Amino acid sequence: MLHIKSFIDKMSAIEGKQTTSIVLPIGEARGLRDDISKLLADLHELSKEDKKNEEVITVQVKGGGFK
């Protein structure tokens, strides 16, 4: 997560300036890619676990007879 935080800090620093691009050294870009990939993999695993733990709850409502 260190690379994601670093990227966010860099973006915050240049937002007030008139620049239209940001340049990352290849090492930082690789680290950012790895952090994002790990986050996506963790999210995928969590979503698979949630689907396994789903319960089906059936509710029946009977109104009886109206006269």
KOLPA-689955 format. One record per atom (N, C-alpha, C): residue in three letters; residue number from 1; atom name; x, y, z. Coordinates in nm, 3 decimals. Layout:
// KOLPA-689955
SITE   res     n   atom         x         y         z
SITE   ALA   NUM     CA         X         Y         Z
...
***
This chain:
// KOLPA-689955
SITE   res     n   atom         x         y         z
SITE   MET     1      N     0.081    -0.119     0.000
SITE   MET     1     CA     0.000     0.000     0.000
SITE   MET     1      C     0.085     0.126     0.000
SITE   LEU     2      N     0.211     0.108     0.024
SITE   LEU     2     CA     0.303     0.221     0.029
SITE   LEU     2      C     0.306     0.295    -0.104
SITE   HIS     3      N     0.303     0.221    -0.215
SITE   HIS     3     CA     0.310     0.285    -0.347
SITE   HIS     3      C     0.181     0.359    -0.381
SITE   ILE     4      N     0.068     0.306    -0.336
SITE   ILE     4     CA    -0.059     0.374    -0.359
SITE   ILE     4      C    -0.062     0.506    -0.281
SITE   LYS     5      N    -0.016     0.501    -0.155
SITE   LYS     5     CA    -0.012     0.624    -0.075
SITE   LYS     5      C     0.083     0.726    -0.139
SITE   SER     6      N     0.195     0.681    -0.188
SITE   SER     6     CA     0.291     0.770    -0.253
SITE   SER     6      C     0.229     0.835    -0.377
SITE   PHE     7      N     0.156     0.756    -0.457
SITE   PHE     7     CA     0.091     0.809    -0.576
SITE   PHE     7      C    -0.014     0.913    -0.539
SITE   ILE     8      N    -0.093     0.884    -0.437
SITE   ILE     8     CA    -0.196     0.978    -0.392
SITE   ILE     8      C    -0.132     1.108    -0.344
SITE   ASP     9      N    -0.021     1.096    -0.272
SITE   ASP     9     CA     0.050     1.215    -0.225
SITE   ASP     9      C     0.102     1.298    -0.342
SITE   LYS    10      N     0.157     1.231    -0.444
SITE   LYS    10     CA     0.207     1.304    -0.561
SITE   LYS    10      C     0.093     1.374    -0.635
SITE   MET    11      N    -0.019     1.305    -0.649
SITE   MET    11     CA    -0.134     1.366    -0.716
SITE   MET    11      C    -0.185     1.488    -0.638
SITE   SER    12      N    -0.189     1.477    -0.507
SITE   SER    12     CA    -0.234     1.590    -0.425
SITE   SER    12      C    -0.140     1.709    -0.440
SITE   ALA    13      N    -0.011     1.681    -0.450
SITE   ALA    13     CA     0.088     1.788    -0.461
SITE   ALA    13      C     0.078     1.864    -0.594
SITE   ILE    14      N     0.043     1.794    -0.703
SITE   ILE    14     CA     0.040     1.862    -0.833
SITE   ILE    14      C    -0.097     1.914    -0.871
SITE   GLU    15      N    -0.199     1.884    -0.792
SITE   GLU    15     CA    -0.335     1.928    -0.827
SITE   GLU    15      C    -0.347     2.079    -0.836
SITE   GLY    16      N    -0.276     2.152    -0.754
SITE   GLY    16     CA    -0.286     2.297    -0.755
SITE   GLY    16      C    -0.205     2.361    -0.865
SITE   LYS    17      N    -0.122     2.284    -0.932
SITE   LYS    17     CA    -0.037     2.339    -1.037
SITE   LYS    17      C    -0.105     2.325    -1.173
SITE   GLN    18      N    -0.048     2.387    -1.273
SITE   GLN    18     CA    -0.105     2.387    -1.407
SITE   GLN    18      C    -0.053     2.270    -1.493
SITE   THR    19      N    -0.004     2.165    -1.433
SITE   THR    19     CA     0.050     2.054    -1.510
SITE   THR    19      C    -0.059     1.957    -1.552
SITE   THR    20      N    -0.037     1.890    -1.663
SITE   THR    20     CA    -0.138     1.796    -1.714
SITE   THR    20      C    -0.088     1.652    -1.715
SITE   SER    21      N     0.030     1.629    -1.661
SITE   SER    21     CA     0.081     1.491    -1.659
SITE   SER    21      C     0.165     1.468    -1.534
SITE   ILE    22      N     0.181     1.340    -1.503
SITE   ILE    22     CA     0.264     1.298    -1.391
SITE   ILE    22      C     0.356     1.189    -1.443
SITE   VAL    23      N     0.479     1.190    -1.399
SITE   VAL    23     CA     0.577     1.091    -1.444
SITE   VAL    23      C     0.620     1.010    -1.322
SITE   LEU    24      N     0.615     0.877    -1.338
SITE   LEU    24     CA     0.661     0.788    -1.232
SITE   LEU    24      C     0.782     0.711    -1.279
SITE   PRO    25      N     0.884     0.700    -1.195
SITE   PRO    25     CA     0.995     0.611    -1.230
SITE   PRO    25      C     0.944     0.467    -1.240
SITE   ILE    26      N     1.011     0.386    -1.319
SITE   ILE    26     CA     0.963     0.249    -1.345
SITE   ILE    26      C     0.948     0.168    -1.216
SITE   GLY    27      N     1.036     0.191    -1.119
SITE   GLY    27     CA     1.025     0.119    -0.992
SITE   GLY    27      C     0.897     0.151    -0.917
SITE   GLU    28      N     0.863     0.281    -0.915
SITE   GLU    28     CA     0.739     0.322    -0.850
SITE   GLU    28      C     0.617     0.271    -0.926
SITE   ALA    29      N     0.624     0.274    -1.059
SITE   ALA    29     CA     0.512     0.225    -1.141
SITE   ALA    29      C     0.490     0.076    -1.117
SITE   ARG    30      N     0.598     0.000    -1.109
SITE   ARG    30     CA     0.584    -0.144    -1.082
SITE   ARG    30      C     0.524    -0.168    -0.943
SITE   GLY    31      N     0.571    -0.091    -0.846
SITE   GLY    31     CA     0.517    -0.105    -0.711
SITE   GLY    31      C     0.369    -0.070    -0.705
SITE   LEU    32      N     0.330     0.035    -0.776
SITE   LEU    32     CA     0.189     0.074    -0.781
SITE   LEU    32      C     0.106    -0.036    -0.847
SITE   ARG    33      N     0.156    -0.091    -0.956
SITE   ARG    33     CA     0.088    -0.201    -1.024
SITE   ARG    33      C     0.072    -0.321    -0.931
SITE   ASP    34      N     0.177    -0.354    -0.857
SITE   ASP    34     CA     0.172    -0.469    -0.767
SITE   ASP    34      C     0.072    -0.447    -0.654
SITE   ASP    35      N     0.071    -0.325    -0.597
SITE   ASP    35     CA    -0.024    -0.295    -0.490
SITE   ASP    35      C    -0.168    -0.303    -0.540
SITE   ILE    36      N    -0.194    -0.249    -0.657
SITE   ILE    36     CA    -0.330    -0.253    -0.714
SITE   ILE    36      C    -0.371    -0.396    -0.745
SITE   SER    37      N    -0.278    -0.475    -0.799
SITE   SER    37     CA    -0.308    -0.616    -0.830
SITE   SER    37      C    -0.341    -0.693    -0.703
SITE   LYS    38      N    -0.266    -0.669    -0.595
SITE   LYS    38     CA    -0.294    -0.737    -0.469
SITE   LYS    38      C    -0.430    -0.699    -0.415
SITE   LEU    39      N    -0.463    -0.571    -0.422
SITE   LEU    39     CA    -0.595    -0.527    -0.376
SITE   LEU    39      C    -0.708    -0.593    -0.455
SITE   LEU    40      N    -0.691    -0.601    -0.587
SITE   LEU    40     CA    -0.794    -0.664    -0.670
SITE   LEU    40      C    -0.806    -0.813    -0.641
SITE   ALA    41      N    -0.693    -0.879    -0.618
SITE   ALA    41     CA    -0.696    -1.022    -0.586
SITE   ALA    41      C    -0.765    -1.045    -0.451
SITE   ASP    42      N    -0.736    -0.960    -0.353
SITE   ASP    42     CA    -0.802    -0.972    -0.222
SITE   ASP    42      C    -0.951    -0.948    -0.235
SITE   LEU    43      N    -0.990    -0.850    -0.314
SITE   LEU    43     CA    -1.132    -0.821    -0.334
SITE   LEU    43      C    -1.203    -0.939    -0.401
SITE   HIS    44      N    -1.136    -1.000    -0.498
SITE   HIS    44     CA    -1.194    -1.116    -0.567
SITE   HIS    44      C    -1.214    -1.231    -0.469
SITE   GLU    45      N    -1.116    -1.257    -0.384
SITE   GLU    45     CA    -1.129    -1.365    -0.286
SITE   GLU    45      C    -1.242    -1.337    -0.188
SITE   LEU    46      N    -1.254    -1.213    -0.144
SITE   LEU    46     CA    -1.361    -1.178    -0.051
SITE   LEU    46      C    -1.498    -1.194    -0.115
SITE   SER    47      N    -1.509    -1.156    -0.242
SITE   SER    47     CA    -1.639    -1.169    -0.308
SITE   SER    47      C    -1.676    -1.316    -0.330
SITE   LYS    48      N    -1.577    -1.402    -0.351
SITE   LYS    48     CA    -1.604    -1.545    -0.364
SITE   LYS    48      C    -1.652    -1.602    -0.231
SITE   GLU    49      N    -1.591    -1.558    -0.120
SITE   GLU    49     CA    -1.632    -1.606     0.012
SITE   GLU    49      C    -1.773    -1.560     0.045
SITE   ASP    50      N    -1.808    -1.437     0.008
SITE   ASP    50     CA    -1.942    -1.385     0.034
SITE   ASP    50      C    -2.047    -1.467    -0.040
SITE   LYS    51      N    -2.018    -1.509    -0.162
SITE   LYS    51     CA    -2.114    -1.587    -0.239
SITE   LYS    51      C    -2.135    -1.724    -0.178
SITE   LYS    52      N    -2.031    -1.781    -0.115
SITE   LYS    52     CA    -2.043    -1.911    -0.051
SITE   LYS    52      C    -2.129    -1.904     0.074
SITE   ASN    53      N    -2.126    -1.792     0.142
SITE   ASN    53     CA    -2.195    -1.778     0.270
SITE   ASN    53      C    -2.336    -1.721     0.257
SITE   GLU    54      N    -2.387    -1.710     0.135
SITE   GLU    54     CA    -2.521    -1.655     0.119
SITE   GLU    54      C    -2.626    -1.752     0.171
SITE   GLU    55      N    -2.724    -1.698     0.241
SITE   GLU    55     CA    -2.835    -1.778     0.291
SITE   GLU    55      C    -2.962    -1.739     0.215
SITE   VAL    56      N    -3.050    -1.837     0.201
SITE   VAL    56     CA    -3.180    -1.809     0.140
SITE   VAL    56      C    -3.282    -1.808     0.253
SITE   ILE    57      N    -3.349    -1.697     0.268
SITE   ILE    57     CA    -3.452    -1.685     0.371
SITE   ILE    57      C    -3.585    -1.671     0.300
SITE   THR    58      N    -3.676    -1.759     0.334
SITE   THR    58     CA    -3.809    -1.758     0.273
SITE   THR    58      C    -3.909    -1.702     0.374
SITE   VAL    59      N    -3.986    -1.606     0.331
SITE   VAL    59     CA    -4.087    -1.544     0.417
SITE   VAL    59      C    -4.221    -1.563     0.350
SITE   GLN    60      N    -4.318    -1.614     0.426
SITE   GLN    60     CA    -4.453    -1.629     0.375
SITE   GLN    60      C    -4.545    -1.541     0.458
SITE   VAL    61      N    -4.628    -1.465     0.391
SITE   VAL    61     CA    -4.723    -1.379     0.458
SITE   VAL    61      C    -4.862    -1.426     0.417
SITE   LYS    62      N    -4.942    -1.465     0.515
SITE   LYS    62     CA    -5.078    -1.509     0.487
SITE   LYS    62      C    -5.174    -1.405     0.541
SITE   GLY    63      N    -5.262    -1.359     0.455
SITE   GLY    63     CA    -5.359    -1.256     0.494
SITE   GLY    63      C    -5.487    -1.313     0.553
SITE   GLY    64      N    -5.506    -1.442     0.541
SITE   GLY    64     CA    -5.629    -1.499     0.592
SITE   GLY    64      C    -5.746    -1.464     0.501
SITE   GLY    65      N    -5.866    -1.482     0.550
SITE   GLY    65     CA    -5.984    -1.453     0.469
SITE   GLY    65      C    -6.044    -1.317     0.506
SITE   PHE    66      N    -6.082    -1.242     0.405
SITE   PHE    66     CA    -6.148    -1.113     0.426
SITE   PHE    66      C    -6.295    -1.130     0.392
SITE   LYS    67      N    -6.385    -1.073     0.476
SITE   LYS    67     CA    -6.528    -1.082     0.451
SITE   LYS    67      C    -6.591    -0.947     0.446
***
